[in-house]
Amino acid sequence: MRISPRRLPSFPLFARETRLISSSNNRMALHPKQADKLIFAPTGTPALLDSGTTAPPRQAAQFLKAERQGGLKRTEIDQESPVTQFHSWFQQASLPETGVSHPETCTFSTAQLPSGRVSSRVVYMKELDPKGFVIYSNFGTSGKARDLFGTADGKSTGNPWASLVFWWEPLERQVRVEGRVERLAPEESQVYYDTRARGSRIGAWASQQSAVLKPDESEDGDDGRSQLEGWVKEAEKKFEGAERIPVPPYWGGLRIIPERVEFWQGRQSRLHDRFVYDLVEGEDGTKKWQLERLSP
């Protein structure tokens, strides 16, 4: 079956990229074209040279930043706690000179039971404390709420396990977090909620996250957006003149309490450095972190 490429939006940026890619498709192909594949062995965005031409064909880039310093060694990471180690790496990623624009960005994954179907979305980590990693979202109508806490019809029974992945490309580092989740108390969520822009606070009340938006047939060209805008107007009216807006009962913080955390540092030839902390039970019955190096 032949698949037709999607038409890109007619923005100047897309137009420039379209010309660049289409004019260099043949010259940028490092590997023979695969007739049955739309994408095969990509090597990153083609670099535009000063001459106006694109860079010559190349293989996928090597990770060399840590390589030049001898890689990541066990003695260079915290021996006791992955939270302490994450805080150290996050502080480094937050420095302007690193080029990491939003180090708090991460992929949050959940799995629905009993189907086992996994879903992921990009979110912001908003807090880190000794207990774990905190994100904020809608936990009433969203897919993540369905996966984590189940549904009334029993189609999802609830699965409290979740994961986070942070990717800091300029540093050639990633962090993977696995653990159980717990909701934050409303009063604790309110503290963060109060820091949000008013429009974002209104939006939390207005949006029934992941609900299907129905087009208004009386409005020419409406694709459902007007329904959302109507909800926003209702929320704005509800809190008109109010300086402090309460956090919605279905909205708030979620803490991922880690039981496994991996720190990954890119190395040459894909022979990366990987160190993992696993929460294990000691002989005395108390839990402690066990640190080990993993094969790439």
Legacy VTK file of the C-alpha trace (Angstrom):
# vtk DataFile Version 3.0
C-alpha trace
ASCII
DATASET POLYDATA
POINTS 296 float
0.000 0.000 0.000
1.335 3.388 -0.942
1.285 6.014 1.789
1.028 9.640 0.728
3.042 12.123 2.770
1.014 14.515 4.905
0.881 18.115 3.792
2.887 20.296 6.191
1.366 23.510 7.583
2.186 26.526 5.431
4.348 28.254 8.030
7.658 29.800 6.866
9.685 27.466 9.094
8.028 24.364 7.682
8.368 25.687 4.144
12.098 26.213 4.590
12.531 22.767 6.139
10.521 21.155 3.342
12.765 22.687 0.693
15.881 21.680 2.598
14.826 18.069 3.108
13.336 17.495 -0.324
16.375 18.951 -2.089
18.762 16.798 -0.099
16.868 13.536 0.222
19.054 11.646 -2.237
22.334 13.208 -1.150
21.610 12.628 2.549
20.791 8.936 2.167
23.642 7.066 3.791
21.915 3.690 3.413
20.117 2.253 0.358
16.500 3.381 0.212
14.045 0.838 1.599
10.947 0.831 -0.603
8.652 -0.454 2.153
9.805 2.026 4.826
8.936 5.699 5.222
11.907 6.199 7.586
15.067 4.109 7.719
18.179 4.670 9.881
17.802 8.449 10.347
20.895 10.337 11.488
19.384 13.535 12.807
18.367 16.790 11.171
20.599 17.579 8.150
22.965 20.430 8.979
22.819 23.453 6.657
26.342 24.577 5.766
27.430 28.182 5.182
27.520 27.469 1.451
23.792 26.723 1.500
24.306 23.017 0.902
23.628 20.237 3.367
26.236 18.256 5.262
27.483 15.020 3.665
25.959 11.668 4.582
26.919 10.387 7.986
26.128 7.685 10.488
24.306 8.309 13.753
26.314 10.621 15.995
28.595 9.229 18.677
28.268 10.274 22.327
31.628 11.844 23.149
31.118 14.434 25.903
31.783 12.034 28.774
34.184 9.988 26.645
36.711 12.816 26.710
36.667 12.751 30.519
36.922 8.990 30.803
33.200 8.309 31.145
31.060 8.030 34.255
32.552 6.120 37.179
30.863 4.631 40.225
32.921 6.837 42.513
31.480 9.935 40.824
27.861 9.308 41.806
26.157 9.337 45.187
26.529 6.006 46.931
23.437 6.289 49.120
20.484 7.868 47.327
19.238 8.256 43.747
17.282 11.347 44.826
20.504 13.043 45.879
22.171 11.968 42.637
19.249 13.198 40.537
19.311 16.547 42.301
23.000 16.889 41.433
22.460 16.060 37.750
19.384 18.295 37.575
21.338 21.246 38.949
23.967 20.699 36.262
21.309 20.426 33.541
19.746 23.688 34.786
22.872 25.758 34.116
22.353 28.097 31.118
25.615 27.054 29.477
24.511 23.405 29.160
21.922 24.202 26.498
19.165 22.164 28.179
16.170 24.482 27.819
13.710 22.670 30.108
15.441 20.041 32.272
12.162 19.406 34.104
10.626 17.925 30.940
10.089 14.175 31.140
8.031 11.363 29.635
5.464 9.943 32.066
4.279 6.402 31.296
1.432 4.376 32.767
-0.085 0.986 31.983
-3.763 0.078 31.984
-4.865 -3.186 33.605
-5.970 -5.805 32.838
-5.129 -5.091 29.186
-1.507 -4.095 29.879
-1.818 -1.289 27.333
0.854 1.355 27.910
0.450 5.086 27.314
2.991 7.901 27.570
2.916 11.670 27.584
5.387 14.511 28.090
4.968 16.401 31.374
6.916 18.740 33.646
8.359 17.545 36.933
7.445 20.350 39.308
8.876 19.170 42.616
11.526 16.868 44.039
11.593 15.911 47.695
13.154 13.058 49.706
10.110 10.887 48.945
10.153 11.290 45.171
9.223 13.145 41.996
6.067 15.265 41.740
4.025 16.168 38.657
0.675 17.985 38.455
-2.263 17.153 36.234
-5.943 16.268 35.902
-6.655 12.996 37.696
-10.387 12.926 37.087
-10.991 12.427 33.359
-7.499 11.898 31.919
-6.001 8.734 30.507
-3.404 8.710 33.248
-6.203 8.735 35.855
-7.833 5.780 34.090
-4.572 3.813 34.113
-3.539 4.644 37.667
-6.824 4.586 39.567
-9.180 2.529 37.412
-12.660 3.277 36.085
-16.147 2.763 37.478
-17.086 0.418 34.624
-14.225 -1.941 35.501
-12.524 -1.693 32.112
-9.463 -0.437 33.972
-8.779 -1.880 37.405
-6.062 0.596 38.338
-2.300 0.162 38.310
-0.255 2.337 40.712
3.053 1.713 38.917
4.452 4.421 36.646
7.722 5.598 35.143
9.478 8.837 34.209
12.242 9.357 31.648
14.349 12.520 31.495
16.468 13.117 28.364
19.095 15.862 28.435
20.577 15.645 24.955
23.241 18.392 25.266
24.688 16.486 28.241
24.130 13.091 26.595
22.352 11.913 29.731
19.069 10.287 30.612
17.451 9.261 33.888
14.806 6.558 34.197
12.539 6.368 37.249
10.180 3.505 38.151
7.903 3.453 41.172
4.466 3.600 42.734
2.372 6.742 42.823
0.448 8.619 45.501
-1.774 11.703 45.312
-0.778 14.842 47.157
-3.195 16.353 49.658
-5.320 19.245 48.260
-3.682 21.766 50.567
-0.244 20.738 49.309
-1.395 20.932 45.672
-2.847 24.384 46.358
0.622 25.740 47.149
1.854 24.933 43.638
-1.484 25.786 42.004
-1.222 29.334 43.344
2.045 29.835 41.419
0.372 29.182 38.050
-0.777 31.951 35.730
-4.445 32.815 36.196
-5.268 31.499 32.729
-3.713 28.151 33.598
-5.703 27.963 36.839
-8.909 28.727 34.938
-7.908 26.137 32.345
-7.596 23.445 35.010
-11.227 24.071 35.980
-12.436 24.361 32.393
-10.874 21.411 30.619
-12.303 17.918 30.958
-8.959 16.450 29.952
-9.113 13.788 27.209
-12.894 14.170 26.753
-14.000 14.238 23.107
-14.899 17.758 21.956
-18.039 17.900 19.809
-18.140 20.290 16.830
-20.841 22.952 16.902
-22.679 22.455 13.611
-24.106 25.950 13.839
-20.600 27.427 13.599
-18.995 27.176 10.187
-15.691 25.301 10.316
-15.807 24.521 14.035
-13.972 21.302 14.889
-14.893 21.179 18.580
-12.700 24.021 19.820
-15.720 26.212 20.543
-16.949 23.727 23.158
-13.655 24.059 25.046
-13.775 27.847 24.755
-17.322 27.737 26.146
-16.112 25.812 29.188
-13.379 28.401 29.687
-15.931 31.232 29.626
-18.004 29.383 32.233
-14.975 28.996 34.489
-13.988 32.635 34.029
-17.491 33.701 35.043
-17.438 31.362 38.041
-14.267 32.967 39.413
-14.778 36.502 38.146
-13.259 38.954 40.619
-11.716 36.208 42.763
-8.043 36.738 43.547
-7.519 33.216 44.850
-8.876 30.272 42.907
-9.143 26.936 44.745
-7.494 23.891 43.234
-10.093 21.677 41.453
-10.946 18.510 43.404
-9.870 16.301 40.483
-6.640 18.194 39.823
-3.397 18.189 41.776
-0.043 16.671 42.494
1.093 13.102 41.970
4.263 11.802 43.574
6.181 8.968 41.935
7.913 7.180 44.812
10.971 5.557 43.227
11.915 1.920 43.656
14.324 1.827 40.734
16.300 4.721 39.236
18.817 4.445 36.411
21.415 7.051 35.431
22.647 6.787 31.865
25.643 8.568 30.383
26.276 8.299 26.661
29.573 6.790 25.526
31.246 6.066 22.226
30.187 3.034 20.128
26.964 2.804 22.156
28.948 1.359 25.089
27.164 3.645 27.520
27.681 3.949 31.266
24.605 2.814 33.197
24.207 2.812 36.961
20.994 1.673 38.637
19.685 2.064 42.176
17.270 -0.657 43.303
15.332 -0.436 46.559
15.916 -3.775 48.304
15.069 -5.159 51.707
18.034 -5.775 53.994
18.534 -8.624 56.459
17.168 -6.435 59.246
13.955 -5.848 57.329
14.690 -2.251 56.431
14.833 -1.069 52.842
17.963 0.432 51.385
19.323 1.390 47.981
21.554 -1.061 46.135
23.791 0.485 43.459
25.033 -1.549 40.506
26.549 -0.955 37.055
24.596 -2.369 34.093
25.795 -3.505 30.715
24.800 -1.132 27.897
LINES 1 297
296 0 1 2 3 4 5 6 7 8 9 10 11 12 13 14 15 16 17 18 19 20 21 22 23 24 25 26 27 28 29 30 31 32 33 34 35 36 37 38 39 40 41 42 43 44 45 46 47 48 49 50 51 52 53 54 55 56 57 58 59 60 61 62 63 64 65 66 67 68 69 70 71 72 73 74 75 76 77 78 79 80 81 82 83 84 85 86 87 88 89 90 91 92 93 94 95 96 97 98 99 100 101 102 103 104 105 106 107 108 109 110 111 112 113 114 115 116 117 118 119 120 121 122 123 124 125 126 127 128 129 130 131 132 133 134 135 136 137 138 139 140 141 142 143 144 145 146 147 148 149 150 151 152 153 154 155 156 157 158 159 160 161 162 163 164 165 166 167 168 169 170 171 172 173 174 175 176 177 178 179 180 181 182 183 184 185 186 187 188 189 190 191 192 193 194 195 196 197 198 199 200 201 202 203 204 205 206 207 208 209 210 211 212 213 214 215 216 217 218 219 220 221 222 223 224 225 226 227 228 229 230 231 232 233 234 235 236 237 238 239 240 241 242 243 244 245 246 247 248 249 250 251 252 253 254 255 256 257 258 259 260 261 262 263 264 265 266 267 268 269 270 271 272 273 274 275 276 277 278 279 280 281 282 283 284 285 286 287 288 289 290 291 292 293 294 295
